[in-house]
């Protein structure tokens, strides 16, 4: 079972997300709380995935994210937001969030996004705007720089990067490319090193900036 904690200041959002996720046989919502209860609840229940509202009146979502990232057994955190252009999204990604989920995500997509997060993938709206990409990546990583970075990759590493950017976890990448999970892990490490980044989210955005992902798709895992 994938253990999920929903953190949002609006009871309606907490109830809605809980109801949708509980319909999946492999997902358990262990709690749904407001921001002030988040850190304590994570310590007590140790969820696998936290869906965390990025803006709350009682406590800043970015502050909670920082606290969670410092935990020895930090859960995977995706930020909940109403708008894909939220000015805090870039900061959240830079601070270690595994992606973000729009609150108006198609209910049928939500369990899939949670599974992607639990498996080590990344979740970004296909509506990721130039504002978010520009804010997240260093100013020096423009399109030309991204193309130059990805040009360092072997053909196999580029294939792995594209699948990473689509949100696939290592076992799924291995299945797609007919490689062992250990081999994929080695390629992922090499990709991150050559792109000079420390996270799969950073790698995904560089792939997008370099034009490797093709036209935008509907909301979903990336």
C-alpha positions as a Markdown table, in Angstrom:
| # | Residue | x | y | z |
|---|---|---|---|---|
| 1 | Unk | 0.0 | 0.0 | 0.0 |
| 2 | Unk | 1.1 | 3.5 | -0.8 |
| 3 | Unk | 0.6 | 5.6 | 2.3 |
| 4 | Unk | -0.5 | 9.2 | 1.5 |
| 5 | Unk | -0.9 | 12.3 | 3.7 |
| 6 | Unk | -2.9 | 15.2 | 2.3 |
| 7 | Unk | -2.1 | 18.7 | 3.7 |
| 8 | Unk | -4.4 | 21.6 | 2.8 |
| 9 | Unk | -6.0 | 24.4 | 4.6 |
| 10 | Unk | -9.4 | 23.8 | 2.9 |
| 11 | Unk | -11.5 | 20.9 | 4.3 |
| 12 | Unk | -13.3 | 20.5 | 1.0 |
| 13 | Unk | -9.9 | 19.9 | -0.8 |
| 14 | Unk | -8.8 | 17.4 | 1.9 |
| 15 | Unk | -12.1 | 15.5 | 1.7 |
| 16 | Unk | -12.1 | 15.5 | -2.1 |
| 17 | Unk | -8.6 | 14.2 | -2.5 |
| 18 | Unk | -9.1 | 11.6 | 0.3 |
| 19 | Unk | -12.3 | 10.3 | -1.4 |
| 20 | Unk | -10.6 | 10.0 | -4.8 |
| 21 | Unk | -7.5 | 8.3 | -3.6 |
| 22 | Unk | -9.3 | 5.9 | -1.3 |
| 23 | Unk | -11.0 | 4.4 | -4.4 |
| 24 | Unk | -7.7 | 2.9 | -5.4 |
| 25 | Unk | -6.9 | -0.5 | -4.0 |
| 26 | Unk | -3.2 | 0.2 | -3.6 |
| 27 | Unk | -3.4 | 3.7 | -1.9 |
| 28 | Unk | -4.3 | 4.5 | 1.7 |
| 29 | Unk | -4.8 | 8.1 | 2.9 |
| 30 | Unk | -3.4 | 7.8 | 6.4 |
| 31 | Unk | -4.5 | 11.4 | 7.3 |
| 32 | Unk | -5.7 | 14.7 | 5.8 |
| 33 | Unk | -4.7 | 17.7 | 7.9 |
| 34 | Unk | -4.2 | 21.4 | 7.8 |
| 35 | Unk | -0.7 | 22.9 | 7.6 |
| 36 | Unk | -0.1 | 23.3 | 11.4 |
| 37 | Unk | -0.5 | 19.5 | 11.9 |
| 38 | Unk | 1.7 | 18.5 | 8.9 |
| 39 | Unk | 5.2 | 17.9 | 10.4 |
| 40 | Unk | 3.9 | 16.2 | 13.5 |
| 41 | Unk | 1.6 | 13.9 | 11.5 |
| 42 | Unk | 4.5 | 12.9 | 9.2 |
| 43 | Unk | 6.7 | 12.1 | 12.2 |
| 44 | Unk | 3.9 | 10.0 | 13.7 |
| 45 | Unk | 2.5 | 8.2 | 10.6 |
| 46 | Unk | 5.6 | 8.2 | 8.3 |
| 47 | Unk | 3.6 | 8.4 | 5.0 |
| 48 | Unk | 5.3 | 7.5 | 1.7 |
| 49 | Unk | 3.9 | 10.5 | -0.2 |
| 50 | Unk | 2.8 | 13.9 | 1.0 |
| 51 | Unk | 0.5 | 16.1 | -1.1 |
| 52 | Unk | 1.2 | 19.6 | 0.3 |
| 53 | Unk | -0.7 | 22.8 | -0.4 |
| 54 | Unk | 1.9 | 25.4 | -1.4 |
| 55 | Unk | -0.1 | 28.3 | 0.0 |
| 56 | Unk | -1.8 | 28.1 | 3.4 |
| 57 | Unk | -2.8 | 30.9 | 5.9 |
| 58 | Unk | -1.6 | 29.1 | 9.1 |
| 59 | Unk | 1.9 | 28.0 | 7.8 |
| 60 | Unk | 3.8 | 28.4 | 4.6 |
| 61 | Unk | 3.9 | 25.3 | 2.5 |
| 62 | Unk | 7.6 | 26.0 | 1.6 |
| 63 | Unk | 8.5 | 26.0 | 5.3 |
| 64 | Unk | 6.8 | 22.7 | 5.8 |
| 65 | Unk | 8.6 | 21.3 | 2.8 |
| 66 | Unk | 12.0 | 22.4 | 4.2 |
| 67 | Unk | 11.1 | 20.7 | 7.6 |
| 68 | Unk | 10.1 | 17.5 | 5.8 |
| 69 | Unk | 13.2 | 17.4 | 3.7 |
| 70 | Unk | 15.4 | 17.5 | 6.8 |
| 71 | Unk | 13.8 | 14.3 | 8.2 |
| 72 | Unk | 15.9 | 11.1 | 8.2 |
| 73 | Unk | 13.2 | 9.3 | 6.4 |
| 74 | Unk | 11.8 | 12.1 | 4.3 |
| 75 | Unk | 8.6 | 11.3 | 2.4 |
| 76 | Unk | 8.2 | 12.2 | -1.3 |
| 77 | Unk | 6.5 | 15.6 | -1.5 |
| 78 | Unk | 4.5 | 17.0 | -4.3 |
| 79 | Unk | 3.0 | 20.5 | -4.0 |
| 80 | Unk | -0.7 | 21.2 | -4.5 |
| 81 | Unk | -1.5 | 24.4 | -6.2 |
| 82 | Unk | -4.4 | 26.1 | -8.0 |
| 83 | Unk | -2.4 | 27.7 | -10.8 |
| 84 | Unk | 0.5 | 26.2 | -12.7 |
| 85 | Unk | 2.1 | 29.7 | -12.8 |
| 86 | Unk | 2.2 | 29.9 | -9.0 |
| 87 | Unk | 5.3 | 32.0 | -8.2 |
| 88 | Unk | 6.3 | 29.6 | -5.4 |
| 89 | Unk | 6.4 | 26.5 | -7.6 |
| 90 | Unk | 10.0 | 27.2 | -8.8 |
| 91 | Unk | 11.2 | 27.6 | -5.3 |
| 92 | Unk | 9.5 | 24.4 | -4.2 |
| 93 | Unk | 11.1 | 22.4 | -7.0 |
| 94 | Unk | 14.5 | 23.9 | -6.2 |
| 95 | Unk | 13.9 | 22.9 | -2.5 |
| 96 | Unk | 13.3 | 19.3 | -3.2 |
| 97 | Unk | 9.7 | 18.8 | -4.2 |
| 98 | Unk | 9.2 | 15.9 | -6.6 |
| 99 | Unk | 6.8 | 18.0 | -8.6 |
| 100 | Unk | 3.4 | 19.7 | -8.3 |
| 101 | Unk | -0.2 | 18.7 | -8.8 |
| 102 | Unk | -2.9 | 21.1 | -9.9 |
| 103 | Unk | -6.0 | 21.0 | -7.6 |
| 104 | Unk | -8.2 | 20.7 | -10.7 |
| 105 | Unk | -6.4 | 17.6 | -11.9 |
| 106 | Unk | -8.7 | 15.0 | -13.5 |
| 107 | Unk | -9.8 | 12.7 | -10.7 |
| 108 | Unk | -8.9 | 9.6 | -12.8 |
| 109 | Unk | -5.3 | 10.9 | -13.1 |
| 110 | Unk | -4.7 | 11.4 | -9.4 |
| 111 | Unk | -4.0 | 7.8 | -8.3 |
| 112 | Unk | -1.6 | 7.4 | -11.2 |
| 113 | Unk | 0.3 | 10.6 | -10.2 |
| 114 | Unk | 0.6 | 9.3 | -6.6 |
| 115 | Unk | 1.9 | 5.9 | -7.9 |
| 116 | Unk | 4.5 | 7.8 | -10.0 |
| 117 | Unk | 5.6 | 9.7 | -7.0 |
| 118 | Unk | 5.9 | 6.6 | -4.8 |
| 119 | Unk | 8.0 | 4.8 | -7.5 |
| 120 | Unk | 10.5 | 7.7 | -7.6 |
| 121 | Unk | 9.2 | 9.5 | -10.6 |
| 122 | Unk | 8.4 | 13.1 | -11.1 |
| 123 | Unk | 5.0 | 14.8 | -11.5 |
| 124 | Unk | 4.7 | 18.1 | -13.4 |
| 125 | Unk | 1.8 | 19.6 | -15.1 |
| 126 | Unk | 2.1 | 19.6 | -18.9 |
| 127 | Unk | 1.1 | 23.3 | -18.5 |
| 128 | Unk | 4.5 | 24.1 | -16.9 |
| 129 | Unk | 5.1 | 27.6 | -18.2 |
| 130 | Unk | 8.2 | 29.4 | -19.3 |
| 131 | Unk | 7.9 | 31.4 | -16.1 |
| 132 | Unk | 8.3 | 28.3 | -14.0 |
| 133 | Unk | 11.1 | 26.8 | -16.0 |
| 134 | Unk | 13.0 | 30.1 | -16.1 |
| 135 | Unk | 12.5 | 30.5 | -12.3 |
| 136 | Unk | 13.6 | 27.0 | -11.6 |
| 137 | Unk | 16.7 | 26.7 | -13.7 |
| 138 | Unk | 19.7 | 28.8 | -13.3 |
| 139 | Unk | 19.6 | 31.8 | -15.6 |
| 140 | Unk | 22.6 | 30.5 | -17.5 |
| 141 | Unk | 20.7 | 27.4 | -18.5 |
| 142 | Unk | 18.9 | 28.8 | -21.6 |
| 143 | Unk | 17.9 | 26.8 | -24.5 |
| 144 | Unk | 21.3 | 26.7 | -26.2 |
| 145 | Unk | 23.0 | 25.8 | -22.9 |
| 146 | Unk | 20.4 | 23.0 | -22.3 |
| 147 | Unk | 21.1 | 21.7 | -25.8 |
| 148 | Unk | 24.8 | 21.7 | -25.2 |
| 149 | Unk | 24.4 | 19.9 | -21.9 |
| 150 | Unk | 22.2 | 17.1 | -23.4 |
| 151 | Unk | 24.7 | 16.8 | -26.3 |
| 152 | Unk | 27.1 | 15.3 | -23.8 |
| 153 | Unk | 24.8 | 12.3 | -23.3 |
| 154 | Unk | 25.1 | 9.0 | -25.2 |
| 155 | Unk | 22.1 | 7.9 | -27.2 |
| 156 | Unk | 21.1 | 5.5 | -24.5 |
| 157 | Unk | 21.5 | 8.2 | -21.8 |
| 158 | Unk | 19.2 | 10.5 | -23.9 |
| 159 | Unk | 16.6 | 7.8 | -24.1 |
| 160 | Unk | 16.8 | 7.3 | -20.3 |
| 161 | Unk | 16.6 | 11.1 | -19.8 |
| 162 | Unk | 13.4 | 11.3 | -21.9 |
| 163 | Unk | 11.7 | 8.6 | -19.9 |
| 164 | Unk | 12.9 | 10.2 | -16.6 |
| 165 | Unk | 11.3 | 13.4 | -17.8 |
| 166 | Unk | 8.1 | 11.5 | -18.5 |
| 167 | Unk | 8.0 | 10.5 | -14.9 |
| 168 | Unk | 9.0 | 6.9 | -15.2 |
| 169 | Unk | 10.7 | 5.2 | -12.2 |
| 170 | Unk | 13.9 | 3.1 | -12.8 |
| 171 | Unk | 12.1 | -0.3 | -13.0 |
| 172 | Unk | 9.7 | 1.1 | -15.7 |
| 173 | Unk | 12.5 | 2.7 | -17.6 |
| 174 | Unk | 14.3 | -0.7 | -17.6 |
| 175 | Unk | 11.2 | -2.5 | -18.8 |
| 176 | Unk | 10.8 | 0.1 | -21.6 |
| 177 | Unk | 14.4 | -0.1 | -22.7 |
| 178 | Unk | 15.0 | -3.8 | -21.9 |
| 179 | Unk | 17.6 | -3.0 | -19.3 |
| 180 | Unk | 18.1 | -4.2 | -15.7 |
| 181 | Unk | 17.1 | -1.8 | -12.9 |
| 182 | Unk | 20.8 | -1.6 | -11.9 |
| 183 | Unk | 21.9 | -0.6 | -15.4 |
| 184 | Unk | 19.2 | 2.1 | -15.5 |
| 185 | Unk | 20.3 | 3.4 | -12.1 |
| 186 | Unk | 23.8 | 3.7 | -13.5 |
| 187 | Unk | 22.6 | 5.6 | -16.5 |
| 188 | Unk | 20.5 | 7.9 | -14.3 |
| 189 | Unk | 23.6 | 8.7 | -12.2 |
| 190 | Unk | 25.6 | 9.4 | -15.3 |
| 191 | Unk | 22.8 | 11.7 | -16.8 |
| 192 | Unk | 22.6 | 13.7 | -13.6 |
| 193 | Unk | 26.4 | 14.1 | -13.5 |
| 194 | Unk | 26.7 | 15.2 | -17.2 |
| 195 | Unk | 23.8 | 17.6 | -16.8 |
| 196 | Unk | 25.3 | 19.0 | -13.6 |
| 197 | Unk | 22.1 | 18.6 | -11.6 |
| 198 | Unk | 21.2 | 16.8 | -8.5 |
| 199 | Unk | 17.6 | 15.8 | -9.0 |
| 200 | Unk | 15.3 | 14.1 | -11.6 |
| 201 | Unk | 13.1 | 17.2 | -11.7 |
| 202 | Unk | 16.1 | 19.4 | -12.7 |
| 203 | Unk | 17.0 | 16.9 | -15.4 |
| 204 | Unk | 13.4 | 16.8 | -16.7 |
| 205 | Unk | 13.3 | 20.6 | -17.0 |
| 206 | Unk | 16.6 | 20.7 | -18.9 |
| 207 | Unk | 15.2 | 18.0 | -21.2 |
| 208 | Unk | 12.2 | 20.2 | -21.8 |
| 209 | Unk | 14.3 | 23.3 | -22.3 |
| 210 | Unk | 16.5 | 21.3 | -24.9 |
| 211 | Unk | 13.4 | 20.3 | -26.8 |
| 212 | Unk | 13.6 | 16.6 | -26.2 |
| 213 | Unk | 10.1 | 16.1 | -25.0 |
| 214 | Unk | 8.1 | 17.1 | -28.0 |
| 215 | Unk | 4.8 | 19.0 | -27.9 |
| 216 | Unk | 3.0 | 19.6 | -24.6 |
| 217 | Unk | 0.7 | 16.9 | -23.3 |
| 218 | Unk | -2.3 | 17.0 | -21.0 |
| 219 | Unk | -1.9 | 17.1 | -17.2 |
| 220 | Unk | 0.0 | 14.1 | -16.1 |
| 221 | Unk | 3.2 | 12.5 | -14.9 |
| 222 | Unk | 6.4 | 13.7 | -16.5 |
